[in-house]
Each structure stands twice: as C-alpha cells, then as structure tokens.
C-alpha cells in the first residue's frame, strides 16, 4: 500500500480487518516493523481520537510519531497553484511538503472541508498536493470528503461483534445537529460498506440530504426512518449537511434522533457513532448509555485500524 486515502487503496478489506484484529489481540505483534522510522501527523483541524490512536498505533510498530498543528504551531499554508501570496498564507505546500518528506517516512494529514465551495472541497486539493510534493506515503486522517481510518474502524467493529452466518443489515441514519457538518464520515462509511461485500445497506435521511452518488451507489435510500430501521442489525448515527444545497442545514427535526422506542423495531440493533456526539440531539442518553451502544468499543478500535494500515504502508518505505 503506497497511500491510504480511501477504500480504493485497499487490496482486500477482509484481510485488513483480520490484521487489525490480530493487532488487537497482540499489540506488539510487529513491534520492530517501524523501528528507525518517523511518522508526521499534520493537523489543519482539531482531533482527539484520530490523533491519539494513530500515535499509539505508530508507537506499537516501533515508529516515532511527531504531531504538528498547522497554523497554530507553524505557518499557515497555501495550496493553490499560481497563488499570489499577498494574503494570510505564509508558506506554500510546494516548499513545505518536500521538506516534510525529508523529515518523515510516512505523513498523516487531517483537514476539513470549507462547506462553502463544493467543487473546491470535492477536488481534495490539500491531500493531493501533499501526495504530489511530499514524495512519501500519505495517510488520510480525514479529508474534505472522506474519513477512511474511521470507516475501517467501523467495519472492524461490525465484523468483531456480528456472529451470525449471514451479512448484517446496516443502516446509516442521519441525525439532527446544531450546526452544519461535513459529509466525510457518511460518504466514507457508505463507500466502505458498499465495497465490503453483499451487505443489506440502507441509508435514511430527510429529503434534500442525498449524498454524492459516487459513494452511495449500491445502497437503498429511504426518507422514512421507521421503514429503514425495520430488522436492522446495526444503526450508524451521523449528521451531515446538504450536498446539493452545499453545506446548508435543510432540516432540524428532532424526531430524527434515535431513541429506544425506535430501536424496538430493529433486530436488537447495535448503535454506532464516530464521536464526538451531541447527547440528546444526535443520540439520546438512553441509547448511548445502553448495552446497544458500541461507541466506546468502536473508538477503541481506532488504534488497531491505524496499526493495520501503517503495517501495510511501512514496507514501501524501505
């Protein structure tokens, strides 16, 4: 694996899942794989789970992880080709990325979309500019449109907890929120579930919240949440802002929040969320604090997802 930007970088999802679960059983399984190697973790936006889990994963493989908060610890970066840098940006990625490529063996990048310009956000300029100029493997720690480490974690968690000899019914359910959020997690989860195999996958959301079809193709789309939840084995709860009316909040209906009453029509569904979660807005206390909730186990698996990915990338750095 050269880079890890989306599910398309993965040769075999099931093999990667098994590798992650092997690391969970024995975190020091490949403790010398990254000895003498450094990973840079660049954050253009805040992080807790992604930052800490990737640091731990790197260290479990013997790597040294260095965190750098762009714009806070250093200069603000310019990414546009031909930019006249007479504004707030101080350093161009053309200079920054090659230097980082000399300092590190692997580079993780986290950035969010502006939610102002769909074309610019969906071009994934930031990630692609680092791939172009750094000269070393790039790992997405979340980008403008996707969050592949989170999605791998989600699939690992489903594989780990589903014991029946059939593919589960998985529902991605939109939830209310107090502000406009990116489509990254929803896009990515849909992309990974669709690529995983013969899964009964349903996405439910209010009208006007359709996601980009390139990520959802293969899923059933329903605007009736109750219909979607019937017989569900897993319910993944997530807010996202509108894609067509880009970045806008088109619905604030609190009735879309998942409750125990709604779960009664599922197949004793387990509930997932990428965190952080707005309690009693996106998910009710009664669900989050119930045995149905997988959010803590899911977040814990972030370490093993990152460790599996880095173990695939490290051989390409020698």
Residue pairs with C-beta under 8 A, 6 or more apart in sequence:
1 9
1 10
1 11
1 137
1 309
1 312
1 313
1 316
2 9
2 137
2 313
2 316
3 9
3 131
3 137
3 138
3 139
3 313
4 10
4 137
4 138
4 139
4 140
4 148
4 149
4 309
4 312
4 313
5 124
5 127
5 131
5 138
5 140
5 143
5 146
5 148
6 140
6 146
6 148
6 188
6 191
7 13
7 148
7 151
7 188
7 191
7 192
7 195
9 148
10 16
10 152
13 155
13 192
13 195
13 196
13 197
16 152
16 308
16 309
16 312
17 152
17 155
17 156
17 159
17 308
19 308
19 311
19 312
20 152
20 156
20 301
20 304
20 305
20 307
20 308
21 156
21 159
21 160
21 304
22 29
23 29
23 30
23 60
23 303
23 304
23 307
23 308
23 311
24 301
24 303
24 304
27 60
27 303
27 307
28 60
30 61
30 311
31 60
31 61
31 62
32 62
33 61
33 62
33 311
33 314
34 58
34 61
34 62
34 63
34 310
34 314
35 62
35 63
36 62
37 62
37 63
37 64
37 105
37 106
37 314
37 317
38 63
38 64
38 65
38 66
38 103
38 104
38 105
38 106
39 54
39 58
39 63
39 64
39 65
39 66
39 104
39 105
39 106
39 107
39 108
39 310
40 66
40 68
40 100
40 103
40 104
40 106
40 107
40 108
41 51
41 54
41 55
41 65
41 66
41 67
41 68
41 108
41 110
41 141
42 68
42 70
42 100
42 107
42 108
42 109
42 110
43 51
43 67
43 68
43 69
43 70
43 110
43 141
44 70
44 71
44 77
44 109
44 110
44 111
44 112
44 126
45 110
45 111
45 112
45 142
47 110
47 141
47 142
48 276
49 275
49 299
49 302
50 110
50 141
50 142
50 149
50 150
50 302
51 67
51 110
51 141
53 302
53 303
53 305
53 306
54 65
54 108
54 139
54 141
54 149
54 302
54 306
55 65
55 67
56 303
56 306
57 303
57 304
57 305
57 306
57 307
57 310
58 64
58 65
58 306
58 310
59 65
60 303
60 307
61 307
61 310
61 311
61 314
63 105
63 106
63 310
63 314
66 103
66 104
68 74
70 76
70 77
71 77
74 91
75 89
75 90
75 91
75 96
76 88
76 89
76 90
76 91
77 89
77 90
77 91
77 92
77 93
77 96
78 85
78 89
78 90
78 91
78 92
78 93
79 92
79 93
79 125
79 126
79 129
80 125
83 89
83 92
85 92
93 126
93 129
93 130
93 133
94 133
97 129
97 130
97 132
97 133
97 134
97 135
98 133
98 134
98 135
100 107
100 134
100 136
101 107
101 133
101 134
101 135
101 136
104 136
105 136
105 137
105 314
105 317
106 136
106 137
106 138
106 139
106 310
106 313
106 314
106 317
107 130
107 134
107 136
107 137
107 138
107 139
108 138
108 139
108 140
108 141
109 126
109 127
109 130
109 138
109 139
109 140
109 141
109 143
110 140
110 141
110 142
110 143
111 126
111 127
111 142
111 143
111 144
112 142
112 144
112 182
112 184
113 121
113 144
113 145
113 182
113 183
113 184
113 247
114 120
114 121
114 144
114 247
115 121
115 180
115 182
115 241
115 246
115 247
116 246
116 247
117 246
118 243
118 246
118 247
121 144
121 145
122 144
122 145
122 212
124 143
124 144
124 145
126 143
126 144
127 138
127 140
127 143
127 144
130 138
131 138
136 317
137 313
137 316
137 317
139 149
139 309
139 310
139 313
140 146
140 147
140 148
140 149
141 149
142 149
142 150
142 184
143 184
144 182
144 184
145 182
145 183
145 184
145 187
145 188
145 212
146 184
146 187
146 188
146 191
147 184
147 185
147 188
147 274
148 188
148 192
149 302
149 305
149 306
149 309
150 185
150 188
150 189
150 274
150 302
151 185
151 188
151 189
151 191
151 192
152 192
152 305
152 308
152 309
153 298
153 299
153 301
153 302
153 304
153 305
154 189
154 192
154 236
154 272
154 274
154 298
155 192
155 193
155 196
156 301
156 304
156 305
157 272
157 294
157 297
157 298
157 301
158 168
158 170
158 234
160 297
160 301
161 270
161 294
161 297
162 168
162 233
162 234
167 197
167 198
167 199
167 200
168 199
168 200
168 233
168 234
169 199
169 200
169 201
169 202
169 231
169 232
169 233
169 234
169 267
170 193
170 199
170 200
170 201
170 202
170 232
170 233
170 234
170 236
171 201
171 202
171 203
171 204
171 228
171 229
171 232
171 234
171 235
171 236
171 269
172 186
172 189
172 190
172 193
172 201
172 202
172 203
172 204
172 219
172 236
172 238
173 204
173 205
173 225
173 228
173 229
173 235
173 236
173 237
173 238
173 256
173 258
174 186
174 204
174 205
174 206
174 209
174 238
174 239
174 240
174 256
175 237
175 238
175 239
175 256
175 257
175 258
175 281
175 282
175 283
176 239
176 251
176 252
176 253
176 254
176 256
176 257
176 281
176 282
177 239
177 249
177 278
177 281
177 282
178 278
178 281
179 249
180 241
180 247
180 248
180 249
181 239
181 240
181 241
182 240
182 241
183 211
183 212
183 240
183 241
183 243
185 238
185 240
185 274
186 203
186 211
186 215
186 238
186 240
187 211
187 212
187 215
188 215
189 236
189 238
190 201
190 203
190 211
190 215
190 216
190 219
191 215
193 199
193 201
193 219
194 201
194 215
194 216
194 217
194 218
194 219
201 218
201 219
201 220
202 219
202 220
202 221
202 222
202 228
202 232
203 211
203 216
203 219
203 220
203 221
203 222
203 228
204 221
204 222
204 223
204 224
204 225
204 227
204 228
204 229
205 221
205 223
206 223
206 250
206 251
206 253
206 256
207 223
207 250
208 242
208 244
208 245
208 250
208 251
209 240
209 242
209 243
209 250
209 251
210 216
210 221
210 243
210 244
211 240
211 243
212 243
222 228
225 256
225 262
226 262
226 265
229 235
229 262
229 263
229 265
229 266
229 269
230 265
230 266
231 265
231 266
231 267
232 266
232 267
232 269
233 266
233 267
233 269
233 270
234 269
234 270
234 271
234 272
235 258
235 263
235 266
235 269
235 270
235 271
235 272
236 272
236 273
237 258
237 271
237 272
237 273
237 277
237 282
237 283
238 273
238 274
238 282
239 282
241 247
241 248
241 249
242 248
242 249
242 250
254 281
257 280
257 281
257 282
257 283
257 284
258 271
258 282
258 283
258 284
258 287
259 284
259 286
259 287
260 284
260 286
260 287
260 290
263 269
263 271
263 287
263 292
268 292
269 292
270 292
270 293
270 294
271 283
271 287
271 288
271 290
271 292
271 293
271 294
271 295
272 294
272 295
272 298
273 282
273 283
273 295
273 298
274 298
275 295
275 298
275 299
277 283
277 288
277 295
279 285
279 288
287 293
288 295
